[in-house]
């Protein structure tokens, strides 16, 4: 799932060139032409996504930032697992995707959806996008009992969620179990982002007293969303598609166990395929295997050499680790440090 977003960086350059040629007040023909060319070359975009890309190249920069945010968080959450958010699969603008509809794929879609919504919302708050800004819907409303009023620049998370939904869900064209799964998990990621929005306040009053507070809504640290989704991953439920009456295509998902038409909860991550063991490289599932992965010989957790290396054993090698140490501050004004080193061992899976 290595992220391939150089096209978005090129898009950023084209945007800058366009603005220099025609000023910030308009969209030049150079900008429009550049966006059209770049959007056509982005791998894995559906026709509807290409249309959005060409119409909103400024937003695509935020989409790229959000994709990085989501995948870096995915890699952090699974850094010690057999699946470390790296996969074989068809390349898209967001990297390599797993080929099976496993709970790992569910997490990937949810964190990506949340990351894009987070990035779009942040870009709106900073004034970097044309069609959005701060959410001032409640500005001026005052709660006398609680002693605070709405003000400041509240993050317009509703806009970020709406754009993320329109862009990501536009790729789910076919109506089958996998697309229903993907759309559901996209929603879960966005819901958890919205649930973790934070209220921040500033006090007003004589001598710093807090007789009145102005409050606004801000985005959470994305790590909070990552942990929340990791919990959902641990509790993910298996589902299957159900066809509607007189229809040949699936219309909704139901829990596979128990055998009834119970639907998963709106905040449940769902999957349709059991996870591979990720021990061996397997093109059919998208697993890259664990050969060459660093492991912890003394751990009893997922990063242990026994578990991570799937019983194949491991190699031991020695290396010299160096770092700056015994640093001293000298008046005025510089710091001197010694260089420390030690001989240590590391272990990699066979």
C-alpha positions as CSV (number, residue, x, y, z in Angstrom):
1,X,0.0,0.0,0.0
2,X,2.9,2.3,-0.7
3,X,1.5,5.8,-1.4
4,X,2.0,7.1,-4.9
5,X,1.1,10.8,-4.8
6,X,3.7,12.5,-7.0
7,X,0.9,13.4,-9.4
8,X,-0.7,15.5,-6.6
9,X,2.6,17.2,-6.0
10,X,2.8,18.1,-9.7
11,X,-0.8,19.3,-9.4
12,X,0.3,21.7,-6.6
13,X,3.1,23.0,-8.9
14,X,0.6,23.6,-11.7
15,X,-1.7,25.4,-9.3
16,X,1.1,27.7,-8.3
17,X,2.1,28.4,-11.9
18,X,-1.5,29.2,-12.8
19,X,-1.9,31.6,-9.9
20,X,1.4,33.4,-10.8
21,X,0.2,33.8,-14.4
22,X,-3.3,35.1,-13.7
23,X,-3.3,36.2,-10.1
24,X,-5.2,34.7,-7.2
25,X,-8.6,36.1,-8.2
26,X,-9.3,33.8,-11.2
27,X,-8.6,30.4,-12.6
28,X,-6.4,30.6,-15.7
29,X,-6.7,28.4,-18.8
30,X,-3.2,27.2,-18.0
31,X,-4.4,26.0,-14.6
32,X,-7.5,24.3,-16.1
33,X,-5.4,22.6,-18.8
34,X,-2.8,21.5,-16.3
35,X,-5.4,20.1,-14.0
36,X,-7.1,18.2,-16.8
37,X,-3.9,16.6,-17.9
38,X,-2.8,15.6,-14.4
39,X,-6.2,14.2,-13.5
40,X,-6.3,12.0,-16.6
41,X,-2.9,10.5,-15.6
42,X,-3.8,9.7,-12.0
43,X,-4.1,5.9,-11.7
44,X,-7.3,4.3,-10.4
45,X,-9.7,7.3,-10.6
46,X,-13.2,6.6,-11.7
47,X,-14.8,8.9,-14.4
48,X,-16.7,10.7,-11.7
49,X,-13.6,11.2,-9.6
50,X,-11.7,12.6,-12.7
51,X,-14.6,15.1,-13.1
52,X,-14.2,16.2,-9.5
53,X,-10.5,16.4,-9.9
54,X,-10.6,18.6,-12.9
55,X,-13.3,20.9,-11.4
56,X,-11.5,21.2,-8.0
57,X,-7.7,20.9,-8.4
58,X,-7.2,23.0,-5.2
59,X,-9.2,20.4,-3.3
60,X,-7.1,17.5,-4.8
61,X,-4.1,18.9,-3.0
62,X,-5.9,18.5,0.3
63,X,-7.1,15.0,-0.9
64,X,-3.5,14.0,-1.4
65,X,-2.5,15.4,2.1
66,X,-5.4,13.5,3.6
67,X,-4.4,10.3,1.9
68,X,-0.9,10.6,3.3
69,X,-2.4,11.3,6.7
70,X,-4.6,8.2,6.6
71,X,-1.9,5.8,5.4
72,X,0.8,7.1,7.7
73,X,-1.7,6.6,10.6
74,X,-2.5,3.1,9.3
75,X,1.2,2.3,9.2
76,X,1.6,3.5,12.8
77,X,-1.3,1.5,14.1
78,X,-0.1,-1.7,12.4
79,X,3.7,-1.2,12.6
80,X,4.2,-4.3,14.8
81,X,1.7,-6.6,13.0
82,X,2.1,-9.1,10.2
83,X,0.1,-6.7,8.0
84,X,1.8,-3.4,8.4
85,X,-0.4,-1.4,6.0
86,X,1.8,-2.5,3.0
87,X,0.2,-4.6,0.3
88,X,0.4,-5.9,-3.2
89,X,-2.5,-4.9,-5.4
90,X,-3.7,-2.6,-8.2
91,X,-2.1,0.8,-8.0
92,X,-4.4,3.8,-7.4
93,X,-3.9,7.4,-6.6
94,X,-3.8,6.3,-3.0
95,X,-1.3,3.4,-3.3
96,X,-1.7,-0.4,-3.3
97,X,-4.9,-1.9,-2.0
98,X,-5.5,-5.3,-0.6
99,X,-7.4,-7.6,-3.0
100,X,-9.5,-9.3,-0.4
101,X,-12.4,-7.7,1.6
102,X,-10.8,-8.4,4.9
103,X,-11.0,-6.5,8.2
104,X,-7.6,-5.0,7.2
105,X,-9.2,-3.6,4.0
106,X,-12.0,-2.3,6.2
107,X,-9.6,-0.3,8.3
108,X,-7.8,1.0,5.3
109,X,-10.9,2.4,3.7
110,X,-12.1,3.9,7.0
111,X,-8.8,5.6,7.9
112,X,-8.4,6.9,4.3
113,X,-12.0,8.4,4.3
114,X,-11.4,10.0,7.7
115,X,-8.0,11.4,6.6
116,X,-9.4,13.0,3.5
117,X,-12.3,14.5,5.5
118,X,-9.9,15.8,8.1
119,X,-7.6,17.4,5.5
120,X,-10.4,19.0,3.5
121,X,-11.8,20.4,6.8
122,X,-8.4,21.8,7.8
123,X,-7.8,23.4,4.4
124,X,-11.2,25.1,4.7
125,X,-10.4,26.5,8.1
126,X,-7.1,27.9,6.8
127,X,-8.7,29.5,3.8
128,X,-6.9,27.3,1.3
129,X,-10.1,26.2,-0.6
130,X,-12.4,28.2,-2.8
131,X,-15.8,27.0,-1.8
132,X,-15.6,26.7,2.0
133,X,-14.2,28.4,5.1
134,X,-15.0,28.4,8.8
135,X,-18.4,27.1,10.0
136,X,-20.1,30.2,11.3
137,X,-23.6,28.7,11.4
138,X,-23.9,29.1,15.2
139,X,-21.8,32.3,15.6
140,X,-23.5,34.7,17.9
141,X,-25.6,32.1,19.7
142,X,-25.2,32.4,23.5
143,X,-26.0,30.1,26.3
144,X,-26.6,32.2,29.4
145,X,-26.7,29.3,31.8
146,X,-23.3,27.8,30.7
147,X,-21.8,31.3,30.3
148,X,-20.4,30.9,26.8
149,X,-21.2,31.8,23.2
150,X,-20.3,30.5,19.8
151,X,-17.6,32.4,17.9
152,X,-14.2,32.1,16.4
153,X,-13.4,29.8,13.5
154,X,-15.3,26.5,13.9
155,X,-14.0,23.7,11.7
156,X,-16.6,23.0,9.0
157,X,-16.4,19.3,9.3
158,X,-19.7,18.8,7.6
159,X,-18.2,20.2,4.4
160,X,-15.1,18.0,4.8
161,X,-17.3,14.9,5.3
162,X,-19.5,15.8,2.3
163,X,-16.5,16.2,0.0
164,X,-14.9,13.0,1.2
165,X,-18.1,11.1,0.6
166,X,-18.6,12.6,-2.9
167,X,-15.0,11.9,-3.9
168,X,-14.4,8.4,-2.4
169,X,-17.8,6.9,-2.8
170,X,-17.7,7.9,-6.5
171,X,-15.3,5.0,-7.2
172,X,-17.8,2.4,-5.9
173,X,-19.7,2.0,-9.1
174,X,-20.5,-1.7,-9.2
175,X,-23.2,-2.9,-6.9
176,X,-21.8,-5.9,-5.1
177,X,-20.8,-7.1,-1.6
178,X,-17.4,-5.5,-1.8
179,X,-18.6,-2.0,-2.9
180,X,-21.3,-2.1,-0.2
181,X,-18.6,-3.0,2.3
182,X,-16.3,-0.2,1.1
183,X,-19.0,2.5,1.3
184,X,-20.1,1.4,4.8
185,X,-16.5,1.6,6.1
186,X,-16.0,4.9,4.4
187,X,-19.0,6.2,6.4
188,X,-17.5,4.7,9.7
189,X,-14.3,6.6,9.2
190,X,-16.1,9.9,8.7
191,X,-18.5,9.3,11.6
192,X,-15.6,8.7,14.0
193,X,-13.9,11.9,12.9
194,X,-17.1,13.8,13.5
195,X,-17.5,12.1,16.9
196,X,-14.1,13.2,18.0
197,X,-14.4,16.9,17.2
198,X,-13.3,19.0,20.1
199,X,-14.8,22.1,21.7
200,X,-12.2,24.9,22.5
201,X,-13.0,28.0,24.4
202,X,-11.3,31.4,25.3
203,X,-12.1,33.2,28.5
204,X,-13.1,36.9,28.6
205,X,-13.5,39.1,31.7
206,X,-11.7,41.4,34.1
207,X,-8.2,40.3,35.1
208,X,-8.5,37.0,33.2
209,X,-11.8,35.9,34.9
210,X,-14.0,33.6,32.9
211,X,-17.3,35.4,33.2
212,X,-17.9,34.8,29.5
213,X,-16.3,32.3,27.1
214,X,-16.2,32.2,23.3
215,X,-16.2,28.7,22.0
216,X,-15.6,27.0,18.7
217,X,-15.2,23.5,17.3
218,X,-11.8,22.2,16.2
219,X,-10.5,19.1,14.6
220,X,-9.1,16.3,16.8
221,X,-5.5,15.1,16.6
222,X,-5.7,12.4,13.9
223,X,-4.0,10.0,16.2
224,X,-7.2,9.9,18.3
225,X,-9.1,8.9,15.2
226,X,-6.5,6.2,14.5
227,X,-6.9,4.7,17.9
228,X,-10.7,4.8,17.7
229,X,-10.6,3.0,14.4
230,X,-8.1,0.4,15.7
231,X,-10.7,-0.4,18.4
232,X,-13.3,-0.8,15.7
233,X,-11.0,-3.0,13.7
234,X,-10.6,-5.4,16.7
235,X,-14.4,-5.6,17.0
236,X,-15.1,-5.7,13.2
237,X,-18.1,-7.9,12.1
238,X,-18.4,-10.3,9.2
239,X,-21.3,-9.5,6.8
240,X,-22.8,-10.7,3.6
241,X,-24.8,-9.0,0.9
242,X,-28.6,-9.4,0.6
243,X,-30.5,-9.0,-2.6
244,X,-33.6,-7.0,-2.5
245,X,-37.0,-8.3,-3.8
246,X,-37.2,-8.6,-7.6
247,X,-33.6,-7.4,-7.9
248,X,-30.5,-9.2,-9.0
249,X,-28.1,-6.9,-7.4
250,X,-27.3,-6.7,-3.6
251,X,-29.0,-3.9,-1.8
252,X,-27.8,-4.1,1.8
253,X,-25.4,-5.9,4.2
254,X,-26.5,-8.2,7.0
255,X,-24.5,-9.9,9.8
256,X,-23.3,-13.3,8.7
257,X,-23.8,-14.7,12.2
258,X,-26.6,-14.9,13.5
259,X,-28.4,-16.1,10.4
260,X,-31.0,-13.3,10.2
261,X,-31.4,-9.9,8.5
262,X,-29.8,-8.0,11.3
263,X,-27.8,-5.1,9.9
264,X,-24.4,-4.0,11.3
265,X,-24.4,-0.9,13.4
266,X,-23.5,2.4,11.7
267,X,-20.1,2.6,13.5
268,X,-19.2,-1.1,13.0
269,X,-16.3,-1.9,10.6
270,X,-17.5,-4.7,8.3
271,X,-15.7,-7.3,6.2
272,X,-16.8,-10.0,3.7
273,X,-13.6,-12.2,3.6
274,X,-11.6,-13.7,6.3
275,X,-8.1,-12.3,6.7
276,X,-5.1,-14.1,5.2
277,X,-2.3,-14.9,7.7
278,X,0.0,-12.5,5.9
279,X,2.9,-14.8,6.5
280,X,3.8,-15.5,2.9
281,X,3.8,-13.3,-0.3
282,X,0.6,-14.0,-2.1
283,X,-0.5,-12.2,-5.2
284,X,-4.1,-13.5,-4.9
285,X,-4.7,-11.8,-1.5
286,X,-2.3,-8.9,-1.8
287,X,-0.1,-10.1,1.1
288,X,3.6,-9.2,0.9
289,X,4.6,-11.6,3.6
290,X,6.9,-11.0,6.5
291,X,10.3,-12.0,5.1
292,X,13.0,-9.5,6.1
293,X,10.8,-7.8,8.7
294,X,12.5,-6.7,12.0
295,X,11.2,-8.6,15.0
296,X,11.6,-8.5,18.8
297,X,13.2,-11.6,20.2
298,X,12.1,-11.0,23.8
299,X,8.5,-9.8,23.1
300,X,5.4,-11.9,23.6
301,X,3.2,-9.5,21.5
302,X,2.5,-9.4,17.8
303,X,6.0,-8.1,17.0
304,X,7.7,-11.2,18.6
305,X,10.0,-13.1,16.3
306,X,7.9,-16.2,16.9
307,X,4.6,-14.6,15.8
308,X,5.9,-12.2,13.2
309,X,8.1,-14.7,11.5
310,X,5.4,-17.3,11.4
311,X,7.6,-20.0,12.9
312,X,10.2,-19.7,10.1
313,X,12.9,-18.5,12.4
314,X,15.0,-15.4,12.2
315,X,18.5,-14.0,11.4
316,X,20.6,-12.2,14.0
317,X,23.0,-9.5,13.0
318,X,25.1,-6.9,14.8
319,X,25.5,-3.2,14.1
320,X,26.8,-0.1,15.8
321,X,24.3,2.4,17.0
322,X,25.6,6.0,17.5
323,X,23.9,9.1,19.0
324,X,24.8,12.5,20.5
325,X,25.3,12.4,24.3
326,X,26.6,14.3,27.3
327,X,25.5,17.6,25.7
328,X,26.4,20.8,27.5
329,X,25.2,24.4,27.1
330,X,27.9,27.0,27.0
331,X,27.2,30.7,27.8
332,X,26.6,32.2,25.4
333,X,25.3,30.5,23.1
334,X,26.2,27.1,21.8
335,X,25.9,23.4,22.7
336,X,28.7,20.8,22.6
337,X,28.0,17.1,22.5
338,X,30.0,13.9,22.6
339,X,29.3,11.0,20.3
340,X,28.3,7.8,22.1
341,X,28.0,4.4,20.5
342,X,27.2,0.8,21.4
343,X,27.3,-2.5,19.7
344,X,23.9,-4.0,19.5
345,X,21.9,-6.8,17.8
346,X,18.8,-6.9,15.6
347,X,16.7,-9.7,14.2
348,X,15.0,-10.2,10.9
349,X,12.5,-12.8,9.8
350,X,13.6,-15.7,7.5
